[in-house]
Amino acid sequence: MRSRFWLIILLLVWIGQGIIGAHNLLPVQGASCQEVWFLVENLSALVVYQSRRRMLWPPPRSHARQRRRRCGKPPFRRPRVTNEDEEQTAQPERKGGTGSNDVFTPQRWGLSPDFSRELPERLFHCWQRYNECFKTKTRNTGEYAYHYMSGLLRIETKRNYTNIGRAAGVAGENIQHFMSNSPWSAQKVMKQVQQEIKTNPDLSRGGVVILDESADKKAGDKSAGAGRQYNGRLGKVDMSQIGTFLAYANLTHSNRPVWTWIDGELYLQKHWFAPEMTELRQQVGIPPEREFETKIELGWKMIQRVKANELPFEAIACDDLYGRSTWLRDKMNGEQILYMADVPRTTQVYLEKPILGVPERRPGGQGPKPTRLQVLNDVQPYQVHQVARRADTIWHRIRVRSIERGELNDPFAARRVWTLREGEIEPVEELLVIRREARNRYNYSLSNAPFDAPIEDLAWLKCQRYFVERVNQDAKSEAGWDELVARKYRGWVHHLALVILAVWFAAQTKWEWASEYTRFAL
């Protein structure tokens, strides 16, 4: 009698957990990255799918546990199977009703309510393609990559090792070891993402690579790369960890935009390489071969990597932190890479070609002999904000693309200018591209585009850097990039690789859904 009582109690608890899990499901199928994450939260569908994939995991439970314990792995916990009919009936009605104007109505997005059941299978196939990247010399740790990526997509907040392990049914210590200590290659994951972009014929043209940085606040200075430095997200100097990233955006098909991170490097301030930091560098696992590199040098290293991987892209875009570097612009120009580099409003340019040289000493002149290069002809430099307000600067109103609030339709101007290099006698010809935004706000860029390039093409390229903000938002708010709680360098790099893979999975899902289903206009 007592055993029957406890059996009934356990059955009620099991049913209650299923109802609570189903209550949190959102039947949103849609065009934005956030809605893809909501769909991935369909835990019932994921449970049903995993139960069908029994061959993925060790089949006989008793023998599997013994095998896994001998290998030092935790016993696998197979999730319960939920009845599909209960899935459909347990989903609550969202606020706003079920009419066609409700944002949570699948028909608004042109999708069938059953379409989200493909997501677990899509996630599994995505993981399968990358499984070889997680092999080490002793074992294949790919199943932990699956658990981690699944946790990033399903958990809404506090996506740390413990919570991801709890959601996956494995020990958090095993997840931590996989992320912080296991020597699998993060670069292999990022390289394969680039290869998949390369082999997609629809992405063979129109892609833009965007160089940017992103800072995350840290509580202390014992994590790899942590230190007091400028945090653009906070707008002040604070204890932060900064990464330099490459993003990829392609809007060739306006109804199927694609954006994702494709590479990244952790920035280490110069004090991290001081002799007194040797012990801490060893504790957090900073590679011995790492040397101090500026953010600009890290950016160029990543650009060289994507070029070596033959990623197809039309140009590089970057903000004024990188764009003000004449060294970086010259490097890209030397490799025949088209760039659109933002520069500060105080950047000096010449509207006529200056003639440089060392002036001769005047007869009877006093003082030391001149040795520095100077402008010998009578041309004056202008700051770019002064060029924007000159009467001879011609403006063209250009429609760039459709946006949520209508049309991106701003005035643009382009002028041929010359810029100087330290110690170089020959000035460099560049194009100054200016955009006038709302409330008379101006934005300035220098480019090595041909001087006869259509203003429409320059305006299009000038507006591509916006999409790095979309990628950063998706990676942080939706894929848990800024929720990493780890000290080690390897943990940061591995987290980056799996966040990139998660964002790429969502980007592919949106791309393919937009190809098959059309959202109707309200």
Helices and strands as residue ranges (DSSP letters): H 2-23, H 33-40, H 43-52, G 54-56, H 61-70, H 84-90, G 106-109, G 115-118, H 119-130, G 131-134, H 142-154, H 161-168, H 172-180, H 186-199, G 201-203, E 207-217, E 227-231, E 236-250, E 258-266, G 270-273, G 275-277, H 278-284, H 295-308, E 315-318, H 320-323, H 326-334, E 339-342, E 348-350, E 356-357, E 374-375, E 381-383, H 384-388, E 396-403, E 406-419, E 428-437, G 438-440, E 441-447, H 455-462, H 466-473, I 474-478, G 481-483, H 489-516
